[in-house]
Amino acid sequence: MGAAACAAAFVALFLVAYLWPEARAVDAAALEGFVGLQRPTVDRVSSLVVSVGDPGPVLLGAVLLAAVALIRKRPRSALFALGLIAVTSVSGQLLKALLAYPRAEGRIEGADISDLAFPSGHTTATMSLAIALVVVMPARLRVLTALVGGGAVLAMSYSLVANGSHFPSDVVGGYLLATGTALLLLAGLRQAESRFPERSGRDATQRVARRTADQVVAFGLLAVLVAAGAVVSGVVAGVLAFRLSDLVDYAEAYTAFFVVAAALAVSALALIAGLAVAVGRRD
């Protein structure tokens, strides 16, 4: 049911983003607000973030997650991680080709959007990795993994729109494609487990290996979360302390940017949280 809801939302988003003039105007206005942030430092950071969504790093991330799942004696979770990346990568490229349509119209300075932009491939891949992380790790780390995964998805989303390569609607399409595919695969995984339950390792060596893998990943995720929180907090504090008037002026000039940026955050985190709930308390 969740996968069907994501599919329906994907179709609705596609129709609205392509055919409804008012929605296209909001999409373009938000894009203009994002590209208005382009500065040498912002451009370097956004380019670095976007490069993480390239095929090489994504494949490496999927392999690492599969390895963690195998160490934890969850071969089906390993298969899920690899399968999700493979299916969304192929389906995303096919959908881009099928749904190719000129929407940029060349009127936004700093933006260069291809006709083959919906859904965003980089966002789809990042969302898929975030979801795979939630599925692979145990229930006690699910909140932490959802926070880190959601932060990674938002960093990728904002970077893609800020460098002018995608509309906000493109990245939401990536959210829905990854989440819908994941829910469909999870339904198959749950059916398989109900018929052929996995046997968790019970000897001391296997328990130690699982516990060690969990601790290493938890430490890494916590370090990433703390570092990202420190950076974001520092930027926010600096803006509020020294550029508050500029922020107010920018909000007045680009209101759609702030509204859409908040909507992207809510939708990404809500989808990841919903999927985390759907996974249940598998350990």
C-alpha positions in Angstrom: 0.0 0.0 0.0 2.9 2.4 0.8 4.5 1.6 -2.6 1.2 2.2 -4.4 0.8 5.6 -2.5 4.3 6.6 -3.6 3.6 5.7 -7.2 0.4 7.7 -7.2 2.2 10.7 -5.6 5.0 10.4 -8.2 2.4 10.5 -11.1 0.6 13.4 -9.4 3.9 15.3 -8.9 4.9 14.7 -12.5 1.6 16.1 -13.8 1.6 19.1 -11.6 5.3 19.9 -12.3 4.9 19.6 -16.0 1.3 20.8 -16.7 0.1 23.2 -14.0 1.4 26.8 -14.8 1.1 28.0 -11.2 3.1 25.0 -9.9 5.8 25.5 -12.5 6.0 29.2 -11.5 6.6 28.2 -7.9 9.2 25.6 -8.9 11.0 28.2 -11.0 10.8 30.8 -8.2 12.3 28.4 -5.7 15.0 27.5 -8.1 15.8 31.1 -8.6 16.2 31.5 -4.9 18.5 28.6 -4.6 20.8 29.6 -7.5 20.8 33.1 -6.0 23.0 31.6 -3.2 25.8 30.8 -5.7 29.1 32.0 -4.4 32.6 30.5 -4.9 32.5 28.7 -1.5 28.9 27.5 -2.0 29.7 26.3 -5.4 32.7 24.3 -4.2 30.7 22.7 -1.4 27.7 21.9 -3.6 29.9 20.3 -6.2 31.6 18.2 -3.6 28.3 17.0 -2.2 26.9 16.3 -5.7 30.0 14.2 -6.5 29.1 11.8 -3.7 26.0 10.8 -5.7 28.0 9.8 -8.7 27.9 6.1 -9.7 31.3 5.2 -8.1 30.6 6.4 -4.6 27.0 5.1 -4.7 28.2 1.7 -5.7 30.9 1.7 -3.0 28.2 2.8 -0.4 25.9 0.0 -1.4 28.7 -2.6 -1.2 29.8 -1.4 2.3 26.2 -1.6 3.5 25.9 -5.1 2.1 29.1 -6.0 3.9 27.8 -4.7 7.2 24.5 -6.7 6.6 26.5 -9.9 5.9 28.6 -9.4 9.1 25.4 -9.0 11.0 24.2 -12.3 9.4 21.4 -10.6 7.4 22.0 -11.8 3.9 18.6 -10.7 2.8 19.3 -7.2 4.0 22.5 -7.2 2.0 20.6 -8.3 -1.1 18.0 -5.6 -0.4 20.7 -2.9 -0.3 22.3 -4.0 -3.6 18.9 -4.6 -5.2 17.5 -1.2 -4.2 20.5 0.6 -5.7 20.4 -1.5 -8.9 16.6 -1.1 -9.4 16.4 2.6 -8.7 19.4 3.3 -10.8 18.0 1.6 -13.9 14.4 2.7 -13.4 15.5 6.3 -12.7 17.3 6.5 -16.0 14.4 5.0 -17.9 12.0 7.4 -16.3 14.2 10.3 -17.2 14.2 9.3 -20.9 10.5 8.6 -20.9 9.5 11.8 -19.2 12.0 14.1 -20.9 10.5 17.5 -21.5 11.8 21.1 -21.7 10.9 23.0 -18.6 13.8 25.4 -17.9 13.1 27.7 -20.8 16.5 29.3 -20.2 15.2 32.3 -18.2 16.9 31.6 -14.8 20.5 32.8 -14.7 22.8 30.3 -13.1 20.6 27.3 -14.0 21.3 24.8 -16.7 18.6 22.0 -16.5 18.5 19.2 -19.0 15.3 18.0 -20.4 16.2 14.6 -18.8 15.9 15.9 -15.2 12.9 14.2 -13.7 13.4 12.4 -11.4 16.8 13.4 -10.1 19.2 10.5 -10.3 21.6 11.7 -7.6 18.7 12.3 -5.2 17.3 8.9 -6.0 20.6 7.2 -5.3 21.2 9.1 -2.0 17.7 8.4 -0.8 18.2 4.7 -1.7 21.4 4.6 0.3 19.7 6.3 3.3 16.9 3.8 3.2 19.3 0.9 2.9 21.1 2.2 5.9 17.9 2.2 7.9 17.1 -1.4 6.9 20.5 -2.8 7.4 21.1 -1.4 10.9 19.4 -2.8 14.1 16.3 -1.2 15.6 18.1 0.5 18.4 20.1 2.6 15.9 17.2 3.4 13.6 16.6 6.9 14.8 20.3 7.7 14.4 20.4 6.2 10.9 17.3 8.0 9.9 18.7 11.4 11.0 22.0 10.8 9.2 20.3 9.5 6.1 17.8 12.3 6.1 20.6 14.9 6.5 22.5 13.3 3.6 19.4 13.4 1.3 18.8 17.1 2.2 22.4 18.0 1.6 22.3 16.4 -1.9 18.9 17.9 -2.7 19.9 21.5 -1.7 23.2 21.2 -3.5 21.6 20.0 -6.8 19.1 22.8 -6.8 21.7 25.4 -5.7 24.0 24.5 -8.6 21.1 24.9 -11.0 21.0 21.4 -12.3 17.5 20.4 -11.0 14.1 21.9 -10.1 12.9 21.1 -6.6 10.2 18.9 -8.1 12.9 16.7 -9.6 14.4 15.9 -6.2 11.0 15.1 -4.7 10.5 12.7 -7.6 13.7 11.0 -6.5 12.4 10.7 -3.0 9.2 9.0 -4.1 10.9 6.7 -6.6 13.4 5.4 -4.0 10.9 5.1 -1.2 8.2 3.4 -3.4 10.8 0.9 -4.7 12.1 0.2 -1.2 8.6 -0.5 0.1 8.0 -2.8 -2.7 11.2 -4.7 -2.1 10.5 -4.8 1.7 7.1 -6.4 1.0 8.9 -9.2 -0.9 11.5 -9.4 1.9 8.9 -9.7 4.6 7.0 -12.4 2.6 10.3 -14.4 2.2 11.1 -14.1 5.9 7.6 -15.2 6.9 8.1 -18.4 5.0 11.8 -19.0 5.4 13.0 -17.1 8.6 16.7 -16.2 8.7 18.7 -17.8 11.4 20.8 -15.4 13.4 24.2 -16.5 14.5 24.2 -17.7 18.0 27.9 -18.6 18.7 30.2 -16.2 20.5 32.2 -15.3 17.4 29.2 -14.3 15.4 27.7 -12.3 18.3 31.0 -10.4 18.8 31.2 -9.7 15.0 27.7 -8.3 15.0 28.2 -6.2 18.1 31.5 -4.8 16.8 30.0 -3.9 13.4 27.1 -2.2 15.1 29.4 -0.2 17.4 31.7 0.9 14.5 28.8 2.0 12.4 27.1 3.7 15.3 30.3 5.6 16.2 30.8 6.7 12.5 27.2 7.8 12.2 27.3 9.7 15.5 30.5 11.4 14.4 29.0 12.5 11.1 25.9 13.8 12.9 27.9 15.8 15.4 30.2 17.2 12.7 27.2 18.2 10.5 25.3 19.7 13.4 28.3 21.8 14.4 28.8 23.1 10.8 25.1 23.9 10.4 24.9 25.5 13.8 28.0 27.6 13.1 26.5 28.8 9.8 23.2 29.6 11.3 24.8 31.4 14.2 27.0 33.4 11.9 24.1 34.4 9.6 21.9 35.5 12.6 24.8 37.4 14.2 26.2 39.2 11.2 23.8 38.8 8.2 20.3 38.9 9.7 19.2 41.9 7.7 20.4 40.2 4.5 18.5 37.1 5.5 15.3 39.1 6.0 15.8 40.9 2.6 16.4 37.5 0.9 13.3 36.0 2.5 11.2 38.9 1.2 12.7 38.6 -2.3 12.6 34.8 -2.5 9.8 33.7 -0.3 9.2 30.6 -2.5 12.8 29.5 -1.8 12.3 29.3 2.0 8.9 27.6 1.7 10.1 25.0 -0.8 13.3 24.4 1.1 11.2 23.6 4.2 8.9 21.4 2.2 11.8 19.4 0.9 13.1 18.9 4.4 9.7 17.8 5.7 9.0 15.4 2.8 12.4 13.7 2.9 12.4 13.2 6.7 8.7 12.1 6.7 9.4 9.5 4.0 12.4 8.1 5.7 10.7 8.1 9.1 7.6 6.3 7.6 9.8 3.7 6.0 11.7 3.2 9.3 8.3 2.5 11.0 7.4 0.1 8.2 10.6 -1.9 8.7 9.4 -2.7 12.2 11.6 -4.0 15.0 13.9 -6.3 13.0 17.3 -6.6 14.6 
